[in-house]
Amino acid sequence: MNISILLSYLLIIVGVAIWCVLLPGKKMISHKVMESITVFGGAFLLGSCFINLVPHMYLEGYELEMGNMTLKVGVAVLAGFIIQLLLERLTKGIEHGHNHSECHACDHHEEHHVHPVTGLILGLSIHAFLEGMPMIDGDGDIHQGLLYGIVLHNIPIALVLVGLFMSNKYSFLKSFLLLLLFGVMTPLGSLCNLYLLPENEPMQCIIMGVVVGILLHVSVSILFAQDHYKFSWVKFLLIVAAFVAAYYTPGCPEIYPR
């Protein structure tokens, strides 16, 4: 394993765990800043899906031979979409910022009752594990669009979790370990794919398709959530900036030769 892969894993883990610094002072980032981060991250994921990840799905063609079965690649996207729908039974939509109100209530000490966290952590861990699986291919190439999208996408999730930990009056150590558990799931998914699953290109295309379905569900939910019908120049510019960033993010060498 080369140093760039290790740094990628470290970036994801630190990008989640670092938000524990907010716990001692019990302060949260303002709603407007969180919303801006969420919108930019969602738009970046959407742009990365169509520029870098969807083309990767079709490296082996539009249909794949899986044993005795011929499978249309696009069905993997639908499977990912359904998987994300099921995961949201546990996560309650934290992936696209739907629990922000609980965090801000915690900041103003208006909420003191305990919020369930176990199901959230379980659902988020499965989500993070799956989206990390295709991040590194068998040649050691990093899908940078997916990597940076995950890092951006994890920021509002981590902030929501921090707010819930405050509300539940968790200790710093317990909060840190739970954030660390969530943070390591993406690298763990990547490592499991690299070392436990066979280097089978059709299978990797299917895995990428499932992740695309998950990310499309999340990004569309972010960008077209409540009040999406109200035009905002700030949101518009954030989306355009994220699309530009996604466009200039290096893609997979198999698709975009350097």
Secondary structure, DSSP 8 states (H G I E B T S, - for coil): --HHHHHHHHHHHHHHHGGGGGTTTT----HHHHHHHHHHHHHHHHHHIIIIIHHHHTTT-SEEEETTEEEETHHHHHHHHHHHHHHHHHHTTGGGTTTHHHHHHHHTT---S----HHHHHHHHHHHHHHHTTSB-TTS-B-HHHHHHHHHHHHHHHHHHHHHHHHTT--HHHHHHHHHHHHHHHHHHHHHHHHTS---HHHHHHHHHHHHHHHHHHHHHHHTSTTTTS--HHHHHHHHHHHHHHHHS---TTTS--
